[in-house]
Amino acid sequence: MTKIQTISKTEIEKIGDVAKLAELNGVAKAAMQFYKAKDDHIMSQRAKEMYFRSARQAGFLLLPENTPRETKNRYSSSFHVERATQYQEALKGAGITPKIANTWQKLAQVGEKLFEEYLAAAIYEWGEYTIHGLLKYAQMPHVGFNSGENEWYTPPEYIKAARAVMGSIDVDPASSDKANEIVKAKVYYTREDDGLTKDWAGKVWLNPPYSLELLRLFVKKYTASILDGSVKEGIVLVNNATETNWFMQLVNVSSAIVFVKGRVRFLDIDGNPGAPLQGQALIYSGDAPDKFLSEFLHFGWGARL
């Protein structure tokens, strides 16, 4: 028999400003009804954002006292099939079903930075978002890297192919001491160096940070450096986010692209492969698109641009 998780009186008092839960549930329901009506796209999206925020606040109230609230790149369920009677009564009083409560607890366990980052991307880039999408986003290895918790490195076979195309790598603007053991760029900039403040020239390999704010800045600098001629040739490894503005900026200054079959299994600091939830693309800028395709097509499907 599954052990019922008991909830102390202190936890019930913390859960259980039932009136506050009911208020948040009411806001969430109203926001979702407004969103579904879709009378105005912008207001509709804002209503959905309000739903996310209200649901997450309710989720905080529902977490037991010993549950971490800031898990940067994982989430877990606080309660399972059987629940304490007091907990069930608190939900009933607030008009919240156990299934919804479980989902809202998961929302509360996504770190603040990742939560805000996902909403910003969804509202301004993708135009659509879901709780399932947020929870997947919170599990992505590259998200963990960019929240500063973990570092993930490009597997050597992709760097070998990049060298075969460009002959050498002059600059890696978003790197680390460990990463450059594989990349072997003549010049590389770490997070502490802040590659965005440096000049890029020659042949560039770029695997940018996947934090949306930083990603946009690195893409903006890369595309500007291609257009002004300071970067003569470059290969960028990014998520295949074809619906985003920054991805189209890259495509507009490039001459070939390869979409990786499956996903790039980035390496952790010990050399163990990760498993990102989104596929990747390699985008080439320069005068040798056919050479790029000959070296990279065995990783997936590609074409000249």
N, C-alpha and C positions, 0 to 999 in steps of 0.2 A: 504494500500500500504506500502511495506517495505521502511523504511527510508534509503536513500542512505547515506553511510558514506562518509563525505567530508574529503578531505586531504588538509592541508594548504600548502602554497608555501614552507615554511620551510621543511615540511615533504617530499614534492615532490623533493626538492633539496637533501634531505638525502636519499630518495628512489633512488633518481633518477639520480645518475650517471648511466644513461642507458648503457653507454659503459661498466661500471664495471659489471653490471648485465648480459649484453650480454657475457662478457668474462667468468664469472662464469658459465653461462648456457652452453657455448661452452665446457668448461672443463668437466662439468658434463655429457654432451652428449657423448663426446669422451671417457670418462672413462667408461660409461655404455656400449658403443659399444665394447670396449676392453673386458669388463667383459663378455658380452654375447658370444664373440668369443670363450672363454674358451680354448685358445691354451695352456696356462700354468696355472695350478691351483693357485699357489702362486701369480703370477703376476695378475691373474684374480681377486683374492680376494683383492689385493692391489688397483687395479683399482676401485673396488666397494667402498673401503674405501675412495678413492679420490672423488668419486661421492658424498658420504655422506657429506664429509667435504665441498666440493664446494657448494652443495645444501644448507647446513646449513648457510654458509656465505651469500649466496644470500637471504636466509630467514631473516637474521638479517637486511639486507638493506630494505626488504619489510615490516618489522614491523612498525606500526605507532608509533609515539613518545611516546604515553602514555601506551604502552603495556609492561608489565614486561618481561624481557628477561631471567630471571633465575627462572622459576617455577620448584621447585625441584622434585615434583612427580605428576604434572598435566600438561596438555597442553590444549590449547583452540584455536579456530579459530579466527583470527583477522578480517577477512573479510568474508562475507556470500554471498548470492545470487547476490545482486546488489552492484556495486562498483562505486566509483567516476570515472568520465571520465578521469581525469588526471592519475589515477592509471592504468586504462585499457590501456591508451596510453603508459605509462611507460613499462608495460608488453609487449605490442605489439612491441615496439621499441627494446626490449631485446630478443624477440622471445620466450617468456615464456607464457604458457597458464594459465588462472586463476586457473584451478584445480591444476596444478603443483605448482603454487605460494602459494596456500593455504596449500599444503602439506609441502612445504619448510618452511613456517612460523611456522608450528607445530614443525618441526625439530629444529628451532632456539629457541623455547621456552622450550626445554628440557635443564635442568641444565647441565653445563659443566662437572661436576663430573659424572653424570649419563650417559651422552653421551659417554664419554671416557670409562667408565666402561663397557657399553654395547658393544662397538666396540672391546674392549680387549677380552671380553668373546666370542664374535661371531667369531673373527679371530682365537683365540688360543684354544678355547674349542669346539665351536659348528660347525665351518667351514662354516656356512651359516648365513645370516642375512638379514632382510628386514626393511623398514621404519615402516611397521605395527608392526613388532616385537619390534622395539625400542620404539614406542609409548605405546605399552602394557607394556613393561618393566618399563617405566617411571611412570606408574600408580600403580604398585604393592605396596601394603602396606609395605612389608618388605624392599623394596627399600627405601621408605620414612624413615623407621626406621634407616637404615644404612647410610643414608645421614645425620643423626643427627637431622632430623626435627621431627620425631615422634618415640615413642617406642611402640612396640607390644609384648604382653606376651602370653605364652602358656596357653591355657584353662586348668582349674584344673583337668578335667577328664583324660587328658593324663598324668599329674603328678601323679595322684592317681594310675593309671595303672603301671607307672614306679616304684612307691614305692612297689606295690604288687609283682612285679617281683624281684626287687633287695633288698627289705626289708628296705632300707634307701638310701639317696643320700648323699654321702660324699662331693662331689665337683660339683659345677656348675661354669665352668670357664668363661662363657659369660653371665653375669647376671646384675642385678641392685637391689637396695634396694626394689623397688616395686615388681619386679619379684620374689624375694625370699620370699615374703609374701605367695606366692602360692607354690613355689618349696620347701622351708624350707630345703635347703642344709646346712650341717654342716659348710661348707666353701664355700663362693661364691666370685667371683671377678667381679667388675664393670668395666666399660670402663676406669675409672680413675686408677684402680688397675692394668690393663693390664694383664689379665690372661695368656697371652702367655709367660710372664716372670716368671710365678709361676710354682711350682711343682704340678702335678695332681696325686692323688693316691686313690686307693680304688674303690668306685662305683661312676660313673660319669654320670650326665645328661648334655647333650650338645645341646643347640639350638643356633648355631653359628651365628655371624653377616652374613648378606647375601651380603655384599659388597664382590665382587669376590676376591680381594686381601686378605682381612681378612679371608674369608671363607677358602681359600686354606691353610692359615697359621694355622688356628684352626684344620682343618682336618689333616694336616701334623703332628701337635703335638699330636693329639688324637691317630692317627694310630701308631705313634712311641711309645706312652705310653702304648698302648695295647701290642705291640710287645716286649717291654722290661719288661713287667710284672708289671709295677707300677700301671696301671689301670687294675683291676681284672674283672670289669664288667662295661658295659656302654650302654647307649641308646642315639642315636643321632637323632634329628628331623631336616630334611633338605628338600629342594625342590627335587622333583623326577627327577632330571636332569641326567637320566641314560646315556646320551651321553657324559658326561664329565669325565675327568681323575680323578678329586677329588672324584666323586661319586664311581668310581670303586675302588679307594684306600680304601674307607670305606667298601665296599662290601668284599674286600679281607681280612679284619681282623674281619669279622663278621660271626655270625652263624645263623641269622634269619633276615627277613625283612617283613615289612607290608606297603603296599601302601594304603594310606588313600582314602576311597571312598569320592569323592567330594574334598573339600579343608578344611584344618584346619582354623577355624574362630578365628584367633588370636585376643586378646583383646587389646584395647587401654588403656590409663592410667585411664580412667573413667569406664572401664569394658565393653565398647561397642565392639561388634564383628566387625572385618574387613572382607574383601572379596578378598583375594589374587587371582591373575589370573593364578597361576600355582599350581598343586597338590603337595602333600608332601609325604614323606616316613619316617618311623621310622625304624632305623637300630640298631640291637642288637648285642653286642659282649659279649661273656661269655659262661658259661657252662650250661645254662638253657634255650635253645632256645624253647623247648616245653612249658615251663612256660610263656615265653614271648608271644608266639603265643596265648596261651589260654587267656591271659589278653588283647591282642591288636587286635585280629582278628575281634572283633565286630566293629572296626573302619574301616575295609576295607578288602583287600585280602593280604595274606602273605604266606611265605614258609620258610623252613629251607634252609640254604646256605651251 
